[in-house]
């Protein structure tokens, strides 16, 4: 048997404690780099105890997701009278990789006796396009993680989008995906144990996490990297790639701005333009508005004491400034 049963009720305090030392399905997308809202770095900081996981008990989306789980599962069950659908109130733990756990929403058994899982989701209508073709990658990682832990053959994913758009997807076990996922999760656990920072993935969330770690510079001077070393080579290549990327962005931004200005000139003092061509609908709207701004400089001159009293200092990430230039002999 691929798993053993852990008698811990999902969503309980004991379950939260157990999750800290294990890799669960919701962690899989982060580890493999599919989750734009939680990077491998953020998950690593949680697993090493550097930061506490976010408290989502008051999150409306999470709360309503839990509230609607039974309704979505009931809709799925009604659509599939040939399947046996059962709630699982315990945890699966992998026998081969004990650090892996699975908290599945429902167990499913088909008419041939094959076993699978049902994963229930709710999504905001703005995320509906994520589901247009198939299960989004960040949830696919979760599902394949569950199939890895349990050894089951298939999964169903049922999702309610925007409170009224119900969809369901059948997912077969993907051995190639599971192999990569297991390798990455094993590597990640080793990094947690050795306190080795995982590879960065370049998301906006990750940038915010790094700023949170290093909000204030401790050194007063710029450090010199030793010349003719691996560190020098890596640092130089990194700066070079940033400079090249910025040049590409600047060029593409110039092209984009040219096209946008052509549209501005075409729209003139109108609101926008629209048309259709070869079955495709096109629209451009020029949004203009008046914005009230606070004249801090003038207020400071007229009321210097009040300005100081009501001014607070906060640390901000002002970005990296990189440069490269040829050294002249």
GUKOL-735879 format. One line per 10 residues: number of its first residue (from 1); their letters; for each residue x, y, z of N, C-alpha, C. Coordinates in nm, 2 decimals. Layout:
<pts>
NUM> A> X,Y,Z,X,Y,Z,X,Y,Z  ...
</pts>
This chain:
<pts>
1> XXXXXXXXXX> 0.08,-0.12,0.00,0.00,0.00,0.00,0.09,0.12,0.00  0.05,0.22,-0.08,0.14,0.34,-0.10,0.13,0.44,0.02  0.02,0.42,0.10,0.00,0.52,0.21,-0.04,0.45,0.34  -0.03,0.53,0.45,-0.09,0.49,0.57,-0.19,0.60,0.62  -0.28,0.57,0.70,-0.39,0.66,0.74,-0.34,0.73,0.88  -0.35,0.86,0.88,-0.32,0.93,1.00,-0.46,0.99,1.05  -0.49,0.95,1.18,-0.62,0.99,1.23,-0.62,1.13,1.29  -0.61,1.22,1.20,-0.62,1.36,1.24,-0.73,1.43,1.15  -0.82,1.50,1.21,-0.93,1.56,1.14,-0.88,1.69,1.06  -0.90,1.69,0.93,-0.86,1.81,0.86,-0.92,1.94,0.91
11> XXXXXXXXXX> -0.84,2.05,0.90,-0.87,2.18,0.95,-0.87,2.20,1.10  -0.83,2.09,1.17,-0.82,2.10,1.32,-0.68,2.17,1.35  -0.67,2.20,1.48,-0.54,2.26,1.53,-0.43,2.15,1.51  -0.46,2.03,1.54,-0.37,1.92,1.53,-0.32,1.91,1.38  -0.42,1.92,1.29,-0.39,1.92,1.15,-0.29,2.03,1.11  -0.31,2.15,1.16,-0.23,2.27,1.13,-0.08,2.24,1.17  -0.07,2.18,1.29,0.06,2.15,1.35,0.13,2.04,1.26  0.05,1.94,1.22,0.11,1.83,1.14,0.15,1.88,1.00  0.08,1.98,0.95,0.12,2.03,0.81,0.25,2.10,0.81  0.29,2.16,0.92,0.41,2.24,0.93,0.53,2.15,0.90
21> XXXXXXXXXX> 0.53,2.03,0.93,0.64,1.94,0.91,0.62,1.84,0.79  0.52,1.87,0.71,0.50,1.78,0.60,0.47,1.87,0.47  0.48,1.80,0.36,0.44,1.87,0.23,0.30,1.82,0.19  0.21,1.92,0.18,0.08,1.89,0.14,0.05,1.93,0.00  -0.07,1.90,-0.04,-0.11,1.92,-0.18,-0.10,2.07,-0.22  -0.14,2.16,-0.13,-0.14,2.30,-0.16,0.00,2.35,-0.16  0.10,2.28,-0.11,0.24,2.32,-0.12,0.30,2.28,-0.25  0.25,2.18,-0.32,0.31,2.13,-0.44,0.33,2.24,-0.55  0.22,2.32,-0.57,0.23,2.42,-0.67,0.34,2.52,-0.64  0.36,2.56,-0.52,0.46,2.65,-0.48,0.60,2.59,-0.51
31> XXXXXXXXXX> 0.62,2.47,-0.47,0.75,2.40,-0.48,0.79,2.39,-0.63  0.70,2.36,-0.71,0.73,2.35,-0.85,0.73,2.48,-0.93  0.69,2.59,-0.86,0.70,2.72,-0.92,0.57,2.76,-1.00  0.46,2.69,-0.97,0.34,2.72,-1.04,0.24,2.82,-0.97  0.28,2.85,-0.84,0.19,2.94,-0.76,0.24,3.08,-0.76  0.18,3.17,-0.83,0.22,3.31,-0.83,0.20,3.38,-0.70  0.12,3.32,-0.61,0.09,3.39,-0.48,0.17,3.34,-0.37  0.24,3.23,-0.39,0.34,3.18,-0.28,0.46,3.12,-0.35  0.57,3.18,-0.34,0.69,3.13,-0.41,0.76,3.02,-0.33  0.85,2.94,-0.39,0.92,2.84,-0.31,0.99,2.91,-0.19
41> XXXXXXXXXX> 1.04,3.03,-0.20,1.11,3.10,-0.09,1.01,3.12,0.02  0.89,3.17,0.00,0.79,3.19,0.10,0.76,3.06,0.18  0.74,2.96,0.10,0.70,2.83,0.16,0.82,2.78,0.24  0.94,2.80,0.19,1.06,2.76,0.27,1.07,2.83,0.40  1.05,2.96,0.40,1.05,3.04,0.52,0.95,2.99,0.62  0.83,2.94,0.57,0.73,2.89,0.67,0.78,2.76,0.72  0.83,2.67,0.64,0.87,2.53,0.68,0.99,2.54,0.77  1.08,2.64,0.76,1.19,2.65,0.84,1.16,2.72,0.97  1.04,2.77,0.98,1.00,2.84,1.10,1.04,2.99,1.11  1.10,3.04,1.00,1.14,3.18,0.99,1.02,3.27,1.00
51> XXXXXXXXXX> 0.91,3.23,0.93,0.79,3.32,0.94,0.67,3.22,0.97  0.57,3.28,1.02,0.44,3.20,1.05,0.36,3.20,0.93  0.29,3.09,0.89,0.20,3.09,0.78,0.09,3.19,0.80  0.04,3.25,0.69,-0.07,3.35,0.70,-0.19,3.29,0.76  -0.25,3.36,0.85,-0.38,3.32,0.91,-0.49,3.35,0.82  -0.55,3.24,0.76,-0.66,3.26,0.66,-0.80,3.24,0.71  -0.81,3.23,0.84,-0.94,3.20,0.90,-1.04,3.31,0.88  -0.99,3.43,0.86,-1.09,3.54,0.84,-1.09,3.58,0.69  -1.03,3.50,0.60,-1.03,3.53,0.46,-1.16,3.49,0.40  -1.23,3.58,0.34,-1.37,3.55,0.29,-1.37,3.44,0.19
61> XXXXXXXXXX> -1.27,3.45,0.09,-1.27,3.35,-0.01,-1.25,3.21,0.05  -1.16,3.19,0.14,-1.13,3.06,0.21,-1.26,3.02,0.28  -1.32,3.11,0.36,-1.43,3.07,0.44,-1.55,3.03,0.35  -1.58,3.10,0.24,-1.69,3.06,0.15,-1.65,2.93,0.08  -1.53,2.91,0.05,-1.48,2.79,-0.02,-1.52,2.67,0.07  -1.49,2.68,0.20,-1.52,2.57,0.29,-1.67,2.56,0.31  -1.75,2.67,0.31,-1.89,2.66,0.33,-1.96,2.60,0.21  -1.91,2.62,0.09,-1.97,2.57,-0.03,-1.92,2.43,-0.08  -1.82,2.38,0.00,-1.76,2.25,-0.04,-1.86,2.14,-0.05  -1.95,2.13,0.05,-2.05,2.02,0.04,-2.15,2.04,-0.07
71> XXXXXXXXXX> -2.19,2.16,-0.10,-2.28,2.19,-0.21,-2.22,2.15,-0.35  -2.09,2.19,-0.37,-2.03,2.15,-0.49,-2.01,2.00,-0.50  -1.97,1.94,-0.39,-1.95,1.79,-0.39,-2.08,1.72,-0.42  -2.19,1.78,-0.37,-2.33,1.72,-0.39,-2.37,1.73,-0.54  -2.33,1.84,-0.60,-2.36,1.86,-0.74,-2.28,1.76,-0.82  -2.16,1.74,-0.79,-2.08,1.64,-0.86,-2.14,1.50,-0.84  -2.17,1.46,-0.72,-2.22,1.33,-0.69,-2.35,1.31,-0.77  -2.44,1.41,-0.78,-2.56,1.40,-0.85,-2.54,1.38,-1.00  -2.43,1.43,-1.05,-2.40,1.41,-1.19,-2.34,1.28,-1.23  -2.29,1.21,-1.12,-2.22,1.08,-1.14,-2.28,0.97,-1.05
81> XXXXXXXXXX> -2.40,0.92,-1.08,-2.45,0.81,-1.00,-2.38,0.68,-1.01  -2.29,0.67,-1.11,-2.21,0.55,-1.13,-2.09,0.55,-1.04  -2.06,0.66,-0.97,-1.94,0.67,-0.89,-1.98,0.67,-0.74  -1.90,0.60,-0.66,-1.92,0.61,-0.51,-1.83,0.72,-0.46  -1.89,0.82,-0.40,-1.82,0.94,-0.35,-1.83,0.95,-0.20  -1.72,0.95,-0.13,-1.72,0.95,0.01,-1.63,1.05,0.07  -1.67,1.11,0.18,-1.58,1.21,0.25,-1.47,1.14,0.32  -1.35,1.20,0.32,-1.24,1.15,0.39,-1.20,1.25,0.50  -1.22,1.20,0.63,-1.20,1.29,0.74,-1.07,1.26,0.81  -0.97,1.20,0.74,-0.84,1.17,0.79,-0.74,1.20,0.69
91> XXXXXXXXXX> -0.61,1.18,0.72,-0.50,1.22,0.64,-0.43,1.10,0.58  -0.39,1.11,0.45,-0.31,1.01,0.39,-0.16,1.05,0.41  -0.07,0.96,0.44,0.07,0.99,0.45,0.14,0.88,0.36  0.24,0.93,0.28,0.31,0.84,0.19,0.40,0.75,0.27  0.40,0.62,0.24,0.49,0.53,0.30,0.63,0.55,0.25  0.65,0.56,0.12,0.78,0.58,0.06,0.85,0.71,0.10  0.77,0.82,0.10,0.82,0.95,0.14,0.73,1.01,0.25  0.76,0.97,0.38,0.68,1.01,0.49,0.66,1.16,0.51  0.74,1.24,0.44,0.72,1.39,0.46,0.60,1.43,0.37  0.55,1.35,0.28,0.43,1.39,0.20,0.30,1.35,0.26
101> XXXXXXXXXX> 0.21,1.44,0.26,0.07,1.41,0.32,-0.03,1.45,0.21  -0.15,1.40,0.23,-0.26,1.44,0.14,-0.39,1.45,0.22  -0.45,1.57,0.21,-0.58,1.59,0.27,-0.68,1.61,0.16  -0.74,1.50,0.11,-0.83,1.50,0.00,-0.97,1.54,0.04  -1.05,1.60,-0.05,-1.18,1.64,-0.02,-1.28,1.52,-0.02  -1.27,1.43,-0.12,-1.35,1.32,-0.12,-1.27,1.20,-0.19  -1.31,1.08,-0.15,-1.26,0.96,-0.22,-1.36,0.92,-0.33  -1.32,0.87,-0.44,-1.41,0.83,-0.55,-1.37,0.69,-0.59  -1.47,0.61,-0.61,-1.45,0.47,-0.67,-1.54,0.45,-0.79  -1.48,0.41,-0.90,-1.57,0.39,-1.02,-1.62,0.25,-1.03
111> XXXXXXXXXX> -1.70,0.22,-1.13,-1.77,0.09,-1.15,-1.67,-0.03,-1.16  -1.55,0.00,-1.21,-1.45,-0.10,-1.22,-1.36,-0.13,-1.09  -1.40,-0.05,-0.99,-1.33,-0.06,-0.86,-1.20,0.02,-0.85  -1.17,0.10,-0.96,-1.06,0.19,-0.95,-1.09,0.30,-0.85  -0.98,0.34,-0.78,-1.00,0.45,-0.68,-0.94,0.58,-0.73  -1.00,0.69,-0.69,-0.95,0.82,-0.73,-0.99,0.92,-0.62  -0.97,1.05,-0.65,-1.00,1.15,-0.55,-1.09,1.26,-0.62  -1.16,1.33,-0.54,-1.24,1.44,-0.59,-1.19,1.57,-0.52  -1.14,1.67,-0.59,-1.10,1.79,-0.53,-1.20,1.90,-0.57  -1.25,1.97,-0.46,-1.36,2.07,-0.48,-1.29,2.21,-0.47
121> XXXXXXXXXX> -1.33,2.29,-0.56,-1.28,2.43,-0.56,-1.39,2.53,-0.59  -1.36,2.65,-0.54,-1.45,2.77,-0.57,-1.35,2.88,-0.62  -1.40,2.96,-0.72,-1.31,3.06,-0.78,-1.39,3.18,-0.80  -1.32,3.30,-0.79,-1.38,3.43,-0.82,-1.41,3.43,-0.97  -1.51,3.51,-1.02,-1.54,3.51,-1.16,-1.42,3.57,-1.24  -1.34,3.65,-1.18,-1.22,3.71,-1.25,-1.12,3.60,-1.28  -1.12,3.49,-1.21,-1.03,3.38,-1.24,-1.09,3.27,-1.33  -1.21,3.30,-1.38,-1.28,3.20,-1.47,-1.19,3.16,-1.59  -1.12,3.26,-1.65,-1.04,3.23,-1.77,-0.93,3.12,-1.74  -0.89,3.11,-1.61,-0.79,3.01,-1.58,-0.84,2.87,-1.60
131> XXXXXXXXXX> -0.97,2.86,-1.60,-1.03,2.73,-1.61,-1.09,2.70,-1.75  -1.06,2.78,-1.85,-1.12,2.77,-1.98,-1.08,2.64,-2.06  -0.96,2.60,-2.04,-0.91,2.48,-2.12,-0.90,2.36,-2.03  -0.85,2.37,-1.91,-0.82,2.26,-1.82,-0.80,2.31,-1.68  -0.77,2.22,-1.59,-0.74,2.25,-1.46,-0.62,2.34,-1.45  -0.62,2.46,-1.39,-0.50,2.54,-1.38,-0.38,2.47,-1.33  -0.26,2.51,-1.37,-0.14,2.43,-1.34,-0.11,2.42,-1.19  -0.15,2.53,-1.11,-0.12,2.53,-0.97,-0.21,2.43,-0.90  -0.33,2.40,-0.95,-0.42,2.30,-0.90,-0.38,2.16,-0.95  -0.33,2.15,-1.08,-0.29,2.03,-1.13,-0.18,1.97,-1.05
141> XXXXXXXXXX> -0.09,2.05,-1.00,0.02,2.00,-0.91,-0.04,1.94,-0.79  -0.14,2.01,-0.73,-0.20,1.96,-0.61,-0.26,1.82,-0.63  -0.34,1.81,-0.74,-0.41,1.68,-0.77,-0.30,1.57,-0.79  -0.20,1.59,-0.87,-0.10,1.49,-0.90,-0.02,1.45,-0.77  -0.01,1.55,-0.68,0.05,1.52,-0.55,-0.04,1.42,-0.47  -0.16,1.44,-0.47,-0.26,1.35,-0.41,-0.25,1.21,-0.47  -0.24,1.20,-0.60,-0.24,1.07,-0.66,-0.10,1.00,-0.63  0.00,1.08,-0.62,0.13,1.03,-0.58,0.13,0.97,-0.44  0.07,1.04,-0.35,0.07,0.99,-0.21,-0.02,0.87,-0.19  -0.14,0.87,-0.26,-0.24,0.76,-0.24,-0.21,0.64,-0.33
151> XXXXXXXXXX> -0.15,0.67,-0.45,-0.13,0.56,-0.54,-0.26,0.54,-0.63  -0.36,0.63,-0.61,-0.48,0.62,-0.69,-0.46,0.65,-0.84  -0.56,0.61,-0.92,-0.55,0.61,-1.06,-0.59,0.74,-1.13  -0.69,0.81,-1.07,-0.75,0.93,-1.14,-0.80,1.03,-1.04  -0.84,1.14,-1.09,-0.90,1.25,-1.00,-1.00,1.32,-1.08  -1.10,1.37,-1.01,-1.20,1.47,-1.06,-1.18,1.60,-0.99  -1.19,1.71,-1.06,-1.19,1.84,-1.00,-1.32,1.91,-1.04  -1.39,1.95,-0.93,-1.52,2.02,-0.95,-1.50,2.16,-0.90  -1.54,2.26,-0.98,-1.52,2.40,-0.94,-1.64,2.48,-0.96  -1.67,2.57,-0.87,-1.78,2.66,-0.89,-1.72,2.80,-0.90
161> XXXXXXXXXX> -1.74,2.86,-1.02,-1.68,2.99,-1.05,-1.79,3.10,-1.04  -1.76,3.20,-0.96,-1.85,3.32,-0.95,-1.98,3.29,-0.89  -1.99,3.17,-0.82,-2.11,3.14,-0.75,-2.22,3.07,-0.83  -2.20,3.06,-0.97,-2.30,3.00,-1.05,-2.25,2.92,-1.17  -2.13,2.93,-1.20,-2.07,2.86,-1.32,-2.00,2.73,-1.27  -2.07,2.62,-1.28,-2.02,2.49,-1.23,-1.95,2.42,-1.34  -1.83,2.37,-1.32,-1.75,2.29,-1.41,-1.68,2.18,-1.34  -1.66,2.07,-1.42,-1.58,1.96,-1.37,-1.49,1.90,-1.47  -1.37,1.85,-1.42,-1.27,1.80,-1.51,-1.22,1.67,-1.46  -1.19,1.58,-1.56,-1.13,1.45,-1.53,-0.98,1.45,-1.55
171> XXXXXXXXXX> -0.91,1.40,-1.45,-0.76,1.40,-1.46,-0.71,1.26,-1.44  -0.63,1.21,-1.54,-0.56,1.08,-1.52,-0.43,1.10,-1.45  -0.39,1.00,-1.38,-0.26,0.99,-1.32,-0.15,1.01,-1.42  -0.06,1.10,-1.40,0.05,1.13,-1.49,0.18,1.10,-1.42  0.24,0.98,-1.46,0.36,0.93,-1.40,0.48,1.02,-1.42  0.49,1.08,-1.54,0.60,1.17,-1.57,0.60,1.29,-1.48  0.48,1.35,-1.47,0.46,1.47,-1.38,0.49,1.43,-1.24  0.44,1.32,-1.19,0.46,1.27,-1.05,0.60,1.25,-1.02  0.68,1.20,-1.12,0.82,1.17,-1.10,0.90,1.30,-1.07  0.87,1.40,-1.15,0.93,1.53,-1.14,0.89,1.60,-1.01
181> XXXXXXXXXX> 0.76,1.59,-0.98,0.71,1.65,-0.85,0.77,1.59,-0.73  0.78,1.45,-0.73,0.84,1.39,-0.61,0.99,1.43,-0.60  1.06,1.44,-0.71,1.20,1.48,-0.70,1.21,1.62,-0.65  1.13,1.71,-0.69,1.13,1.85,-0.65,1.10,1.86,-0.50  1.00,1.79,-0.46,0.95,1.79,-0.32,1.06,1.73,-0.23  1.13,1.63,-0.27,1.24,1.57,-0.19,1.35,1.67,-0.18  1.39,1.73,-0.29,1.49,1.83,-0.29,1.45,1.95,-0.19  1.33,1.99,-0.20,1.28,2.10,-0.12,1.29,2.07,0.03  1.25,1.94,0.07,1.26,1.90,0.21,1.41,1.90,0.25  1.50,1.86,0.17,1.64,1.86,0.20,1.69,2.00,0.22
191> XXXXXXXXXX> 1.64,2.10,0.15,1.68,2.24,0.16,1.62,2.29,0.30  1.50,2.25,0.33,1.45,2.29,0.46,1.53,2.23,0.58  1.57,2.11,0.57,1.65,2.04,0.67,1.79,2.11,0.68  1.85,2.14,0.57,1.99,2.20,0.57,1.98,2.35,0.58  1.86,2.41,0.58,1.84,2.55,0.59,1.91,2.62,0.47  1.90,2.56,0.35,1.95,2.61,0.22,1.84,2.68,0.15  1.85,2.80,0.11,1.75,2.88,0.04,1.72,2.81,-0.10  1.59,2.80,-0.13,1.56,2.74,-0.26,1.59,2.83,-0.38  1.59,2.78,-0.50,1.61,2.86,-0.62,1.50,2.96,-0.63  1.54,3.08,-0.67,1.44,3.19,-0.69,1.36,3.17,-0.82
201> XXXXXXXXXX> 1.24,3.22,-0.83,1.16,3.20,-0.95,1.12,3.33,-1.01  1.14,3.45,-0.95,1.12,3.58,-1.01,0.98,3.63,-1.01  0.90,3.59,-0.91,0.76,3.65,-0.90,0.76,3.78,-0.82  0.65,3.85,-0.84,0.64,3.98,-0.76,0.62,3.94,-0.61  0.55,3.84,-0.58,0.54,3.79,-0.44,0.67,3.77,-0.38  0.76,3.70,-0.46,0.89,3.67,-0.41,0.97,3.80,-0.38  0.96,3.90,-0.47,1.03,4.02,-0.44,0.99,4.09,-0.31  0.86,4.08,-0.29,0.81,4.14,-0.16,0.86,4.06,-0.04  0.87,3.93,-0.06,0.92,3.85,0.06,1.07,3.88,0.08  1.15,3.90,-0.02,1.29,3.93,0.00,1.30,4.07,0.06
211> XXXXXXXXXX> 1.22,4.16,0.02,1.22,4.30,0.09,1.19,4.29,0.23  1.09,4.20,0.27,1.06,4.18,0.41,1.17,4.12,0.49  1.26,4.04,0.42,1.37,3.98,0.49,1.49,4.08,0.51  1.50,4.17,0.41,1.61,4.27,0.41,1.57,4.41,0.39  1.47,4.45,0.47,1.41,4.59,0.45,1.51,4.70,0.48  1.60,4.68,0.57,1.70,4.78,0.60,1.84,4.74,0.58  1.92,4.81,0.50,2.06,4.78,0.48,2.14,4.80,0.60  2.22,4.70,0.64,2.30,4.71,0.76,2.44,4.77,0.73  2.49,4.74,0.61,2.62,4.79,0.58,2.61,4.93,0.52  2.72,5.01,0.55,2.72,5.15,0.50,2.79,5.16,0.37
221> XXXXXXXXXX> 2.87,5.06,0.33,2.95,5.07,0.21,2.91,4.95,0.12  2.94,4.97,-0.01,2.92,4.86,-0.11,3.03,4.76,-0.10  2.99,4.64,-0.09,3.09,4.53,-0.07,3.16,4.50,-0.20  3.29,4.48,-0.20,3.37,4.44,-0.31,3.37,4.29,-0.33  3.33,4.24,-0.44,3.33,4.10,-0.47,3.48,4.06,-0.51  3.54,3.96,-0.45,3.68,3.93,-0.49,3.69,3.90,-0.64  3.79,3.96,-0.71,3.81,3.94,-0.85,3.86,3.80,-0.88  3.83,3.76,-1.01,3.88,3.63,-1.06,3.83,3.52,-0.97  3.70,3.52,-0.93,3.64,3.42,-0.86,3.51,3.38,-0.92  3.46,3.26,-0.87,3.33,3.22,-0.92,3.22,3.32,-0.88
231> XXXXXXXXXX> 3.23,3.38,-0.76,3.14,3.48,-0.72,3.14,3.60,-0.81  3.26,3.64,-0.85,3.27,3.75,-0.95,3.20,3.72,-1.08  3.22,3.60,-1.13,3.16,3.56,-1.26,3.01,3.56,-1.25  2.96,3.50,-1.14,2.81,3.49,-1.12,2.75,3.63,-1.10  2.82,3.72,-1.02,2.76,3.85,-1.00,2.76,3.93,-1.13  2.87,3.92,-1.21,2.88,4.00,-1.34,2.78,3.95,-1.44  2.76,3.82,-1.44,2.66,3.77,-1.54,2.52,3.81,-1.50  2.49,3.81,-1.37,2.36,3.86,-1.32,2.33,4.00,-1.36  2.43,4.09,-1.33,2.41,4.23,-1.36,2.40,4.25,-1.51  2.48,4.18,-1.59,2.47,4.19,-1.74,2.33,4.15,-1.79
241> XXXXXXXXXX> 2.28,4.04,-1.73,2.14,3.99,-1.78,2.04,4.09,-1.74  2.05,4.16,-1.62,1.95,4.26,-1.59,1.96,4.38,-1.68  2.08,4.42,-1.71,2.10,4.53,-1.80,2.04,4.50,-1.94  2.07,4.38,-1.99,2.02,4.34,-2.12,1.87,4.33,-2.12  1.81,4.28,-2.02,1.67,4.27,-2.00,1.60,4.41,-2.00  1.66,4.50,-1.93,1.61,4.64,-1.92,1.61,4.70,-2.06  1.72,4.68,-2.13,1.73,4.73,-2.27,1.62,4.68,-2.36  1.59,4.55,-2.35,1.49,4.49,-2.43,1.35,4.54,-2.39  1.33,4.56,-2.26,1.20,4.62,-2.21,1.19,4.76,-2.26  1.30,4.84,-2.25,1.29,4.98,-2.30,1.25,4.98,-2.45
251> XXXXXXXXXX> 1.31,4.89,-2.53,1.28,4.89,-2.67,1.14,4.85,-2.69  1.09,4.75,-2.63,0.96,4.70,-2.65,0.86,4.81,-2.59  0.89,4.87,-2.48,0.80,4.98,-2.43,0.79,5.09,-2.53  0.90,5.12,-2.60,0.90,5.23,-2.70,0.81,5.19,-2.82  0.81,5.07,-2.86,0.72,5.02,-2.97,0.58,5.03,-2.92  0.55,4.98,-2.80,0.42,4.98,-2.74,0.37,5.12,-2.73  0.45,5.22,-2.68,0.41,5.35,-2.67,0.37,5.42,-2.80  0.45,5.38,-2.91,0.42,5.44,-3.04,0.28,5.39,-3.09  0.25,5.27,-3.07,0.12,5.22,-3.11,0.01,5.28,-3.03  0.03,5.30,-2.90,-0.06,5.36,-2.81,-0.09,5.51,-2.85
261> XXXXXXXXXX> 0.02,5.58,-2.89,0.00,5.72,-2.93,-0.07,5.73,-3.06  -0.05,5.63,-3.15,-0.13,5.63,-3.27,-0.28,5.61,-3.25  -0.31,5.53,-3.14,-0.45,5.51,-3.11,-0.50,5.64,-3.04  -0.42,5.70,-2.95,-0.47,5.83,-2.89,-0.50,5.93,-3.00  -0.41,5.95,-3.10,-0.44,6.04,-3.21,-0.56,6.01,-3.28  -0.59,5.88,-3.31,-0.71,5.83,-3.38,-0.83,5.86,-3.30  -0.83,5.84,-3.17,-0.95,5.85,-3.09,-0.98,6.00,-3.07  -0.87,6.08,-3.05,-0.89,6.23,-3.03,-0.96,6.26,-2.91  -1.07,6.34,-2.92,-1.15,6.38,-2.80,-1.27,6.29,-2.78  -1.27,6.17,-2.85,-1.37,6.08,-2.83,-1.34,5.99,-2.71
271> XXXXXXXXXX> -1.43,5.89,-2.69,-1.41,5.80,-2.58,-1.33,5.68,-2.62  -1.35,5.63,-2.74,-1.28,5.51,-2.78,-1.33,5.47,-2.92  -1.28,5.35,-2.96,-1.32,5.29,-3.09,-1.34,5.14,-3.08  -1.42,5.09,-3.17,-1.44,4.94,-3.17,-1.48,4.90,-3.31  -1.44,4.77,-3.34,-1.48,4.71,-3.47,-1.46,4.56,-3.46  -1.49,4.49,-3.56,-1.47,4.35,-3.57,-1.41,4.32,-3.71  -1.33,4.22,-3.71,-1.26,4.18,-3.83,-1.23,4.03,-3.83  -1.28,3.96,-3.93,-1.26,3.81,-3.94,-1.30,3.74,-3.81  -1.41,3.78,-3.76,-1.46,3.71,-3.64,-1.40,3.74,-3.51  -1.32,3.85,-3.51,-1.26,3.89,-3.38,-1.30,4.03,-3.35
281> XXXXXXXXXX> -1.34,4.06,-3.23,-1.39,4.19,-3.18,-1.27,4.27,-3.12  -1.26,4.39,-3.17,-1.15,4.48,-3.12,-1.21,4.61,-3.06  -1.15,4.65,-2.94,-1.20,4.77,-2.88,-1.08,4.84,-2.81  -1.08,4.98,-2.82,-0.98,5.06,-2.75,-1.05,5.17,-2.68  -1.03,5.19,-2.55,-1.09,5.30,-2.48,-0.98,5.38,-2.42  -0.99,5.52,-2.44,-0.89,5.61,-2.38,-0.95,5.66,-2.25  -0.89,5.61,-2.14,-0.95,5.65,-2.00,-0.87,5.78,-1.96  -0.95,5.88,-1.93,-0.90,6.01,-1.88,-0.98,6.05,-1.76  -0.91,6.10,-1.66,-0.98,6.15,-1.54,-0.90,6.26,-1.47  -0.97,6.33,-1.39,-0.90,6.44,-1.30,-0.87,6.38,-1.17
291> XXXXXXXXXX> -0.75,6.40,-1.12,-0.71,6.35,-1.00,-0.66,6.46,-0.90  -0.72,6.46,-0.78,-0.68,6.56,-0.68,-0.56,6.51,-0.61  -0.46,6.60,-0.60,-0.33,6.56,-0.53,-0.31,6.66,-0.41  -0.24,6.61,-0.31,-0.20,6.68,-0.19,-0.07,6.75,-0.21  -0.07,6.88,-0.20,0.05,6.96,-0.22,0.13,6.96,-0.08  0.21,6.86,-0.07,0.28,6.84,0.06,0.38,6.96,0.08  0.45,7.00,-0.02,0.55,7.11,-0.01,0.49,7.24,0.04  0.37,7.28,-0.01,0.31,7.40,0.03,0.25,7.39,0.17  0.19,7.27,0.20,0.14,7.24,0.33,0.25,7.25,0.44  0.37,7.20,0.40,0.48,7.20,0.49,0.53,7.34,0.53
301> XXXXXXXXXX> 0.52,7.43,0.43,0.56,7.57,0.45,0.46,7.64,0.54  0.33,7.61,0.52,0.23,7.68,0.59,0.21,7.62,0.73  0.23,7.49,0.74,0.20,7.42,0.87,0.32,7.32,0.90  0.44,7.37,0.92,0.55,7.27,0.94,0.54,7.18,1.06  0.48,7.23,1.17,0.46,7.14,1.29,0.36,7.03,1.26  0.25,7.06,1.20,0.15,6.96,1.16,0.21,6.85,1.07  0.29,6.90,0.97,0.35,6.81,0.87,0.44,6.70,0.94  0.52,6.75,1.04,0.61,6.66,1.11,0.53,6.57,1.20  0.42,6.62,1.26,0.34,6.54,1.35,0.27,6.43,1.28  0.22,6.45,1.16,0.14,6.35,1.09,0.22,6.28,0.98
311> XXXXXXXXXX> 0.35,6.29,0.99,0.44,6.21,0.89,0.49,6.09,0.96  0.47,5.97,0.89,0.53,5.85,0.94,0.63,5.79,0.84  0.73,5.72,0.90,0.83,5.67,0.81,0.80,5.52,0.79  0.80,5.48,0.66,0.79,5.34,0.63,0.90,5.30,0.53  0.94,5.18,0.54,1.05,5.13,0.45,0.98,5.09,0.31  1.04,5.13,0.20,0.99,5.10,0.07,1.10,5.04,-0.02  1.06,4.94,-0.10,1.15,4.88,-0.19,1.16,4.97,-0.32  1.27,5.05,-0.33,1.29,5.14,-0.44,1.36,5.08,-0.56  1.37,4.95,-0.56,1.43,4.88,-0.68,1.58,4.87,-0.67  1.63,4.79,-0.76,1.78,4.77,-0.78,1.83,4.87,-0.89
321> XXXXXXXXX> 1.94,4.93,-0.86,2.01,5.01,-0.96,2.14,4.94,-1.00  2.14,4.89,-1.13,2.25,4.82,-1.18,2.31,4.89,-1.30  2.44,4.87,-1.32,2.51,4.94,-1.43,2.63,4.85,-1.47  2.68,4.87,-1.59,2.80,4.80,-1.64,2.87,4.89,-1.74  3.00,4.91,-1.73,3.07,4.99,-1.82,3.21,4.94,-1.84  3.26,4.96,-1.95,3.40,4.91,-1.98,3.50,4.99,-1.90  3.59,4.91,-1.84,3.70,4.97,-1.77,3.82,5.00,-1.86  3.85,5.13,-1.87,3.95,5.18,-1.96,4.09,5.17,-1.89  4.18,5.11,-1.96,4.32,5.09,-1.91,4.40,5.22,-1.92
</pts>
